[in-house]
Amino acid sequence: MSAKIYRPAKTAMQSGKAKTHLWVLEFDQEKPKTIDSLTGYTGSSEMKQQVRLNFESCELAKAYAERHGIAYRVIEPKEATRKNVSYTDNFRFNRMQPWTH
């Protein structure tokens, strides 16, 4: 039984950072998923795939995994590096890029 510990990224469908401060422990898939021949749906008999445990910090998630004998790997979050740009910069007189429509 192994698991991954990570902090989820902000989804593309929201502008806020809701649910991105918690750390998540998810179990890895042990058996391959099967395709139902009648309906074509993909399914699995693993119940651990449905379990997601949330923790306030990475250390708490690691401690839980060690206490219960779960092998884990930590995936560090990537910090966003976005350049803050003002709308008025589009109309500056000393703009470096030409204004084209």
Backbone as JSON Lines, residues from 0, in Angstrom:
{"i":0,"aa":"M","n":[0.85,-1.17,0.0],"ca":[0.0,0.0,0.0],"c":[0.9,1.24,0.0]}
{"i":1,"aa":"S","n":[0.74,2.07,-0.99],"ca":[1.51,3.31,-1.08],"c":[0.57,4.47,-1.34]}
{"i":2,"aa":"A","n":[1.07,5.67,-1.07],"ca":[0.24,6.86,-1.21],"c":[1.09,8.03,-1.68]}
{"i":3,"aa":"K","n":[0.41,9.06,-2.16],"ca":[1.1,10.3,-2.49],"c":[0.53,11.42,-1.64]}
{"i":4,"aa":"I","n":[1.41,12.31,-1.24],"ca":[1.03,13.47,-0.43],"c":[1.33,14.71,-1.27]}
{"i":5,"aa":"Y","n":[0.33,15.54,-1.45],"ca":[0.52,16.74,-2.27],"c":[-0.43,17.83,-1.82]}
{"i":6,"aa":"R","n":[-0.16,19.03,-2.3],"ca":[-1.06,20.16,-2.08],"c":[-1.68,20.5,-3.42]}
{"i":7,"aa":"P","n":[-3.03,20.43,-3.54],"ca":[-3.65,20.64,-4.85],"c":[-3.44,22.06,-5.38]}
{"i":8,"aa":"A","n":[-3.35,22.14,-6.67],"ca":[-3.19,23.43,-7.34],"c":[-4.55,24.1,-7.53]}
{"i":9,"aa":"K","n":[-4.52,25.37,-7.79],"ca":[-5.74,26.11,-8.07],"c":[-6.31,25.63,-9.39]}
{"i":10,"aa":"T","n":[-7.59,25.38,-9.43],"ca":[-8.2,24.91,-10.67],"c":[-8.37,26.06,-11.65]}
{"i":11,"aa":"A","n":[-8.5,25.74,-12.91],"ca":[-8.66,26.76,-13.93],"c":[-10.06,27.36,-13.91]}
{"i":12,"aa":"M","n":[-10.98,26.72,-13.23],"ca":[-12.37,27.18,-13.21],"c":[-12.67,28.15,-12.09]}
{"i":13,"aa":"Q","n":[-11.67,28.51,-11.29],"ca":[-11.92,29.44,-10.2],"c":[-10.82,30.5,-10.17]}
{"i":14,"aa":"S","n":[-11.15,31.65,-9.66],"ca":[-10.14,32.69,-9.58],"c":[-9.51,32.76,-8.2]}
{"i":15,"aa":"G","n":[-10.16,32.19,-7.2],"ca":[-9.62,32.19,-5.84],"c":[-8.73,31.0,-5.59]}
{"i":16,"aa":"K","n":[-8.24,30.92,-4.37],"ca":[-7.34,29.83,-4.0],"c":[-7.99,28.91,-2.97]}
{"i":17,"aa":"A","n":[-9.27,28.65,-3.11],"ca":[-9.98,27.78,-2.18],"c":[-9.43,26.37,-2.25]}
{"i":18,"aa":"K","n":[-9.32,25.74,-1.12],"ca":[-8.88,24.34,-0.98],"c":[-7.45,24.1,-1.46]}
{"i":19,"aa":"T","n":[-6.63,25.13,-1.55],"ca":[-5.25,24.93,-1.98],"c":[-4.28,25.0,-0.81]}
{"i":20,"aa":"H","n":[-4.76,25.29,0.39],"ca":[-3.86,25.37,1.54],"c":[-3.76,24.05,2.28]}
{"i":21,"aa":"L","n":[-4.64,23.1,2.0],"ca":[-4.62,21.8,2.66],"c":[-3.71,20.82,1.9]}
{"i":22,"aa":"W","n":[-3.14,19.88,2.62],"ca":[-2.36,18.8,2.03],"c":[-3.23,17.57,1.94]}
{"i":23,"aa":"V","n":[-3.11,16.82,0.85],"ca":[-3.97,15.67,0.59],"c":[-3.13,14.4,0.55]}
{"i":24,"aa":"L","n":[-3.63,13.34,1.18],"ca":[-3.02,12.02,1.08],"c":[-3.96,11.15,0.28]}
{"i":25,"aa":"E","n":[-3.5,10.66,-0.87],"ca":[-4.29,9.79,-1.74],"c":[-3.55,8.48,-1.94]}
{"i":26,"aa":"F","n":[-4.28,7.4,-1.91],"ca":[-3.68,6.08,-2.11],"c":[-3.46,5.83,-3.59]}
{"i":27,"aa":"D","n":[-2.37,5.14,-3.91],"ca":[-2.07,4.78,-5.3],"c":[-2.89,3.58,-5.72]}
{"i":28,"aa":"Q","n":[-3.05,3.44,-7.01],"ca":[-3.81,2.34,-7.58],"c":[-2.96,1.07,-7.52]}
{"i":29,"aa":"E","n":[-3.52,-0.01,-6.97],"ca":[-2.79,-1.27,-6.86],"c":[-3.15,-2.25,-7.96]}
{"i":30,"aa":"K","n":[-4.39,-2.25,-8.39],"ca":[-4.85,-3.15,-9.45],"c":[-5.26,-2.31,-10.66]}
{"i":31,"aa":"P","n":[-5.1,-2.84,-11.85],"ca":[-5.55,-2.07,-13.03],"c":[-7.07,-1.98,-13.08]}
{"i":32,"aa":"K","n":[-7.55,-0.91,-13.63],"ca":[-9.0,-0.75,-13.79],"c":[-9.5,-1.64,-14.92]}
{"i":33,"aa":"T","n":[-10.73,-2.05,-14.81],"ca":[-11.32,-2.94,-15.81],"c":[-12.44,-2.22,-16.55]}
{"i":34,"aa":"I","n":[-12.7,-2.67,-17.77],"ca":[-13.77,-2.09,-18.58],"c":[-14.92,-3.08,-18.61]}
{"i":35,"aa":"D","n":[-16.09,-2.61,-18.25],"ca":[-17.28,-3.44,-18.28],"c":[-17.65,-3.71,-19.74]}
{"i":36,"aa":"S","n":[-17.81,-4.99,-20.08],"ca":[-18.07,-5.33,-21.48],"c":[-19.46,-4.92,-21.94]}
{"i":37,"aa":"L","n":[-20.42,-4.83,-21.01],"ca":[-21.78,-4.49,-21.4],"c":[-21.97,-2.98,-21.59]}
{"i":38,"aa":"T","n":[-21.51,-2.21,-20.61],"ca":[-21.74,-0.76,-20.66],"c":[-20.55,0.04,-21.18]}
{"i":39,"aa":"G","n":[-19.35,-0.54,-21.06],"ca":[-18.16,0.19,-21.47],"c":[-17.61,1.1,-20.4]}
{"i":40,"aa":"Y","n":[-18.21,1.09,-19.2],"ca":[-17.72,1.92,-18.1],"c":[-16.44,1.35,-17.54]}
{"i":41,"aa":"T","n":[-15.59,2.22,-17.03],"ca":[-14.36,1.79,-16.38],"c":[-14.63,1.7,-14.89]}
{"i":42,"aa":"G","n":[-14.18,0.61,-14.28],"ca":[-14.42,0.42,-12.86],"c":[-13.26,-0.26,-12.18]}
{"i":43,"aa":"S","n":[-13.33,-0.29,-10.87],"ca":[-12.29,-0.9,-10.08],"c":[-12.91,-1.45,-8.8]}
{"i":44,"aa":"S","n":[-12.28,-2.46,-8.25],"ca":[-12.77,-3.03,-6.99],"c":[-12.02,-2.46,-5.79]}
{"i":45,"aa":"E","n":[-11.16,-1.49,-6.02],"ca":[-10.39,-0.9,-4.93],"c":[-11.18,0.21,-4.25]}
{"i":46,"aa":"M","n":[-11.36,0.08,-2.96],"ca":[-12.06,1.13,-2.23],"c":[-11.11,2.24,-1.78]}
{"i":47,"aa":"K","n":[-9.83,1.94,-1.71],"ca":[-8.86,2.95,-1.26],"c":[-8.72,4.09,-2.26]}
{"i":48,"aa":"Q","n":[-9.04,3.84,-3.52],"ca":[-8.98,4.88,-4.54],"c":[-9.96,6.01,-4.24]}
{"i":49,"aa":"Q","n":[-10.99,5.74,-3.48],"ca":[-12.01,6.74,-3.2],"c":[-11.69,7.56,-1.96]}
{"i":50,"aa":"V","n":[-10.63,7.2,-1.24],"ca":[-10.29,7.86,0.02],"c":[-9.3,9.0,-0.22]}
{"i":51,"aa":"R","n":[-9.66,10.18,0.24],"ca":[-8.77,11.34,0.22],"c":[-8.75,11.93,1.61]}
{"i":52,"aa":"L","n":[-7.59,11.95,2.23],"ca":[-7.46,12.5,3.57],"c":[-6.82,13.88,3.48]}
{"i":53,"aa":"N","n":[-7.42,14.87,4.15],"ca":[-6.91,16.23,4.15],"c":[-6.2,16.52,5.46]}
{"i":54,"aa":"F","n":[-5.07,17.23,5.37],"ca":[-4.28,17.6,6.54],"c":[-3.92,19.07,6.45]}
{"i":55,"aa":"E","n":[-3.68,19.67,7.61],"ca":[-3.33,21.08,7.67],"c":[-1.9,21.33,7.19]}
{"i":56,"aa":"S","n":[-1.0,20.35,7.38],"ca":[0.39,20.53,6.96],"c":[0.93,19.22,6.4]}
{"i":57,"aa":"C","n":[2.05,19.34,5.72],"ca":[2.7,18.17,5.15],"c":[3.23,17.26,6.25]}
{"i":58,"aa":"E","n":[3.71,17.85,7.34],"ca":[4.25,17.06,8.44],"c":[3.18,16.19,9.08]}
{"i":59,"aa":"L","n":[1.96,16.7,9.19],"ca":[0.87,15.9,9.75],"c":[0.52,14.73,8.83]}
{"i":60,"aa":"A","n":[0.55,14.96,7.53],"ca":[0.27,13.88,6.58],"c":[1.36,12.82,6.63]}
{"i":61,"aa":"K","n":[2.63,13.25,6.72],"ca":[3.73,12.3,6.84],"c":[3.63,11.49,8.12]}
{"i":62,"aa":"A","n":[3.3,12.16,9.22],"ca":[3.17,11.46,10.5],"c":[2.06,10.42,10.45]}
{"i":63,"aa":"Y","n":[0.95,10.75,9.82],"ca":[-0.16,9.8,9.68],"c":[0.28,8.59,8.88]}
{"i":64,"aa":"A","n":[0.97,8.82,7.76],"ca":[1.41,7.71,6.91],"c":[2.41,6.82,7.65]}
{"i":65,"aa":"E","n":[3.33,7.42,8.38],"ca":[4.31,6.63,9.13],"c":[3.66,5.87,10.27]}
{"i":66,"aa":"R","n":[2.7,6.48,10.93],"ca":[2.01,5.83,12.04],"c":[1.22,4.6,11.58]}
{"i":67,"aa":"H","n":[0.7,4.64,10.37],"ca":[-0.11,3.54,9.85],"c":[0.67,2.63,8.9]}
{"i":68,"aa":"G","n":[1.97,2.85,8.76],"ca":[2.81,1.98,7.93],"c":[2.54,2.1,6.44]}
{"i":69,"aa":"I","n":[2.23,3.3,5.99],"ca":[1.94,3.54,4.57],"c":[3.18,4.13,3.91]}
{"i":70,"aa":"A","n":[3.65,3.5,2.86],"ca":[4.76,4.07,2.09],"c":[4.22,5.28,1.32]}
{"i":71,"aa":"Y","n":[4.96,6.37,1.35],"ca":[4.45,7.59,0.72],"c":[5.55,8.3,-0.05]}
{"i":72,"aa":"R","n":[5.1,9.18,-0.95],"ca":[6.01,10.1,-1.64],"c":[5.36,11.48,-1.59]}
{"i":73,"aa":"V","n":[6.19,12.48,-1.43],"ca":[5.7,13.85,-1.32],"c":[5.95,14.57,-2.64]}
{"i":74,"aa":"I","n":[4.91,15.18,-3.16],"ca":[5.0,15.99,-4.37],"c":[4.9,17.45,-3.94]}
{"i":75,"aa":"E","n":[6.01,18.16,-4.06],"ca":[6.06,19.56,-3.63],"c":[5.28,20.43,-4.61]}
{"i":76,"aa":"P","n":[4.56,21.42,-4.09],"ca":[3.79,22.3,-4.98],"c":[4.69,23.27,-5.73]}
{"i":77,"aa":"K","n":[4.28,23.6,-6.92],"ca":[4.98,24.61,-7.71],"c":[4.35,25.97,-7.41]}
{"i":78,"aa":"E","n":[5.18,26.9,-7.05],"ca":[4.68,28.24,-6.76],"c":[4.47,29.0,-8.06]}
{"i":79,"aa":"A","n":[3.37,29.69,-8.14],"ca":[3.04,30.46,-9.34],"c":[3.96,31.67,-9.45]}
{"i":80,"aa":"T","n":[4.5,31.88,-10.62],"ca":[5.34,33.04,-10.87],"c":[4.68,33.87,-11.96]}
{"i":81,"aa":"R","n":[3.72,34.66,-11.56],"ca":[3.0,35.48,-12.52],"c":[3.43,36.93,-12.37]}
{"i":82,"aa":"K","n":[3.67,37.55,-13.49],"ca":[4.08,38.94,-13.49],"c":[2.84,39.81,-13.37]}
{"i":83,"aa":"N","n":[2.85,40.71,-12.4],"ca":[1.73,41.63,-12.23],"c":[1.8,42.71,-13.3]}
{"i":84,"aa":"V","n":[0.76,42.8,-14.09],"ca":[0.7,43.76,-15.18],"c":[-0.56,44.6,-15.02]}
{"i":85,"aa":"S","n":[-0.42,45.86,-15.17],"ca":[-1.54,46.77,-15.06],"c":[-2.21,46.93,-16.43]}
{"i":86,"aa":"Y","n":[-3.51,47.12,-16.42],"ca":[-4.25,47.34,-17.66],"c":[-3.8,48.62,-18.36]}
{"i":87,"aa":"T","n":[-3.45,49.61,-17.57],"ca":[-3.04,50.9,-18.16],"c":[-1.7,50.79,-18.87]}
{"i":88,"aa":"D","n":[-0.91,49.74,-18.59],"ca":[0.36,49.56,-19.29],"c":[0.16,49.32,-20.78]}
{"i":89,"aa":"N","n":[-1.01,48.88,-21.18],"ca":[-1.29,48.68,-22.6],"c":[-1.29,49.99,-23.39]}
{"i":90,"aa":"F","n":[-1.49,51.1,-22.7],"ca":[-1.64,52.39,-23.37],"c":[-0.5,53.36,-23.04]}
{"i":91,"aa":"R","n":[0.6,52.84,-22.52],"ca":[1.74,53.7,-22.2],"c":[2.33,54.3,-23.47]}
{"i":92,"aa":"F","n":[2.87,55.5,-23.38],"ca":[3.46,56.13,-24.56],"c":[4.83,55.53,-24.87]}
{"i":93,"aa":"N","n":[5.52,54.96,-23.9],"ca":[6.83,54.37,-24.13],"c":[6.78,52.85,-24.15]}
{"i":94,"aa":"R","n":[5.73,52.34,-24.69],"ca":[5.52,50.88,-24.77],"c":[6.57,50.26,-25.7]}
{"i":95,"aa":"M","n":[7.14,49.13,-25.27],"ca":[8.21,48.48,-26.03],"c":[7.68,47.72,-27.24]}
{"i":96,"aa":"Q","n":[6.5,47.13,-27.13],"ca":[5.93,46.36,-28.22],"c":[4.98,47.24,-29.02]}
{"i":97,"aa":"P","n":[4.94,47.08,-30.33],"ca":[4.03,47.91,-31.12],"c":[2.57,47.55,-30.87]}
{"i":98,"aa":"W","n":[1.73,48.52,-30.95],"ca":[0.3,48.31,-30.74],"c":[-0.32,47.93,-32.08]}
{"i":99,"aa":"T","n":[-0.82,46.73,-32.2],"ca":[-1.44,46.3,-33.45],"c":[-2.78,45.66,-33.16]}
{"i":100,"aa":"H","n":[-3.67,45.8,-34.09],"ca":[-4.99,45.18,-33.97],"c":[-5.12,44.15,-35.05]}
